[in-house]
Structures are given as C-alpha cells and as structure tokens.
Amino acid sequence: MRTYIAVIGAGECDPETERLAYTVGREIARRQAVLICGGLGGVMAAAARGAAEAGGLVVGILPGSRREEANPYLTVAIATGLGEARNALVVRAADAVIAVNGGYGTLAEIGLALKMGLPVIGLETWEIGRRGEQDRGIIPARDPVEAVELACRRNTAGRYS
C-alpha cells in the first residue's frame, strides 16, 4: 500500500517557497507515495508539478465545485464545493502532512492534522506554542528531502485515531 502525503501551504508563494514545494513533490513521487493537496496554485501547484514531472500520482481536493479550477498538474481532481472546509478532507486523506511555509489556512490544516493524530512535518512553516512553551507537534525538517523522509517514516502514527 502506498503512503499518502498531504502537502499544504499558501495559494500564492515566493520563488524560494515554490522551489521547496516543487522539491517536496518530486521527492514524494520518487518514493512512490501519493501526493494529496488542495489542488490550486502556489505551494499546491508547485508540489503537484514536482510530483507530476517525476511520474507521481497527484490528487487535488478542490474547494470549489468545478474541476476546471484545478492546477494542470493533478492526476485526479476532486471538486467538493466545500470551500475552506475541504481542508479537513485534505488532511484526513493523508497518512502524514508536510507544511511548506503558509498562512492562516495552512495553520488551520496543521491544527486539524494534529487533532487527528497525524504527523506534521514543517518546512519553514509555523511554530506553535501553548502557555509560553513551544509545542512540539510540528516536526521540523531542514530541507525538502528530510521532510519527505520524515513523513514516510512516520506515516502510520495515529492513523485514523
């Protein structure tokens, strides 16, 4: 059975974040894992492009009700019509989550994944704290290769808890 890895991040990103996301996607495909994303632009499109160009399987779970809104690198586009509520589907479909940079939507997905007991690997993303102490829920990665290695290694932790 393949590992399913969600890649989350902002719908718009700078060139460095795009490079990181592309490399994450490529590494996911190289390991024969399935990339799950929100199916739109920015980090999602960059990761999808990296995976697609490496021959990987890419599933996009779209917020809108039209598959035509998807980025062109998806193998499968699932139109939900759920808006931001589709974020729960993105993380629930995964065995592990890699957060690449990102804004508040990414933070919401991180929170959902942690609540579901999924491992969350962070690549230049949020750090969270509680009562003045750093929360260790997000596992930091130094680079895209390490992020994917960690996700593959920890993909069964808390699955469907």
Secondary structure, 3 states (H helix, E strand, C coil): CCCEEEEECCCCCCHHHHHHHHHHHHHHHHCCCEEEECCCCCHHHHHHHHHHHCCCEEEEEECCCCHHHCCCCCCEEEECCCHHHHHHHHHHCCCEEEEECCCHHHHHHHHHHHHCCCCEEEECCCCCEECCEECCCEEECCCHHHHHHHHHHCCCCCCCC
